[in-house]
């Protein structure tokens, strides 16, 4: 099982802000989690991008132990 998350760090008028989003469901395949992570990145760009003077977005795909 895999899950995805994305983080955006922005600078707006000299003030640093951090936005985080996580996938709300589990993925059986890593490729599915990667697609979800890219969607999360797009969501963060829409949320923070218009106001940001600078922005760095990273994402992670994490493998979890199956129960």
KEVEXMI-906441 format. One line per field, with one value per residue: residue number from 1; residue in one letter; x, y, z of N, C-alpha, C in turn. Coordinates in steps of 0.1 Angstrom, whole numbers, m for minus. Example, Ala and Ser with C-alpha at 12.3 -4.5 7.8 and 13.67 -1.06 7.14 Angstrom:
<zapas>
num <- 1 2
residuo <- A S
n.px <- 132 128
n.py <- m57 m22
n.pz <- 78 71
ca.px <- 123 137
ca.py <- m45 m11
ca.pz <- 78 71
c.px <- 132 129
c.py <- m33 0
c.pz <- 78 79
</zapas>
This chain:
<zapas>
num <- 1 2 3 4 5 6 7 8 9 10 11 12 13 14 15 16 17 18 19 20 21 22 23 24 25 26 27 28 29 30 31 32 33 34 35 36 37 38 39 40 41 42 43 44 45 46 47 48 49 50 51 52 53 54 55 56 57 58 59 60 61 62 63 64 65 66 67
residuo <- X X X X X X X X X X X X X X X X X X X X X X X X X X X X X X X X X X X X X X X X X X X X X X X X X X X X X X X X X X X X X X X X X X X
n.px <- 8 4 9 4 19 22 41 42 63 62 71 59 58 82 75 75 55 39 23 4 m6 m23 m29 m60 m66 m56 m33 m29 m9 23 25 m1 m2 18 6 m15 0 10 m14 m19 2 m6 m29 m19 m4 m24 m36 m16 0 m7 m3 24 57 80 82 84 78 74 70 60 60 49 56 36 32 14 m16
n.py <- m12 23 58 93 126 161 191 226 254 287 322 352 385 386 370 337 308 277 251 221 190 159 126 111 85 50 36 9 5 19 37 48 63 81 95 107 123 142 154 166 184 201 212 226 245 260 269 284 297 321 342 340 351 335 300 266 233 201 165 134 98 72 40 18 m6 m35 m45
n.pz <- 0 m7 0 m6 m4 m4 m2 0 1 5 m3 6 2 18 39 51 42 48 31 33 19 20 7 9 8 4 m19 m41 m59 m67 m88 m89 m66 m72 m92 m78 m60 m79 m85 m60 m59 m80 m68 m47 m60 m72 m48 m35 m53 m67 m51 m43 m41 m43 m47 m36 m43 m31 m32 m18 m19 0 12 29 56 50 66
ca.px <- 0 12 1 11 17 29 43 46 68 61 75 50 63 92 70 74 43 40 10 6 m18 m20 m38 m70 m69 m44 m31 m23 3 31 21 m13 2 26 m4 m22 10 10 m26 m18 10 m14 m38 m11 m1 m36 m39 m6 8 m10 3 37 69 88 75 91 69 80 60 66 52 54 51 32 31 0 m20
ca.py <- 0 35 70 104 139 172 203 238 264 300 334 362 397 383 360 323 301 263 244 207 182 145 118 106 70 42 31 m5 6 31 46 55 73 92 104 114 133 153 162 174 195 211 218 235 256 268 275 293 302 334 352 337 356 323 288 253 222 187 155 121 86 64 27 14 m20 m40 m51
ca.pz <- 0 m8 2 m12 3 m11 6 m7 9 m3 3 1 8 28 50 46 46 44 29 31 15 20 1 19 6 1 m33 m42 m68 m65 m99 m85 m55 m79 m99 m67 m56 m89 m83 m48 m63 m87 m59 m39 m69 m73 m35 m30 m64 m72 m41 m39 m48 m45 m42 m38 m40 m30 m29 m13 m20 11 12 43 58 49 79
c.px <- 9 2 10 9 25 30 47 51 69 67 66 53 72 87 69 62 45 26 13 m7 m13 m32 m48 m73 m56 m44 m24 m10 10 27 8 m11 10 16 m12 m12 10 m3 m26 m9 2 m24 m31 m7 m12 m39 m29 1 5 m4 18 48 79 80 83 81 76 68 68 55 58 48 48 31 17 m3 m26
c.py <- 12 47 81 117 149 184 215 248 277 311 345 375 395 374 346 316 286 257 229 200 167 137 112 91 63 37 18 m4 19 41 54 66 84 101 113 126 145 161 171 186 206 219 229 247 266 276 287 301 316 345 351 345 345 311 275 242 209 177 142 110 77 50 23 m1 m24 m47 m65
c.pz <- 0 m5 m3 m3 m6 m1 m3 3 0 4 m3 9 20 39 44 51 41 43 27 27 15 13 12 17 3 m14 m33 m50 m66 m76 m95 m75 m62 m86 m89 m62 m66 m88 m71 m51 m70 m78 m51 m48 m71 m60 m32 m41 m68 m63 m39 m48 m52 m40 m46 m34 m41 m28 m25 m15 m9 10 27 44 57 62 76
</zapas>
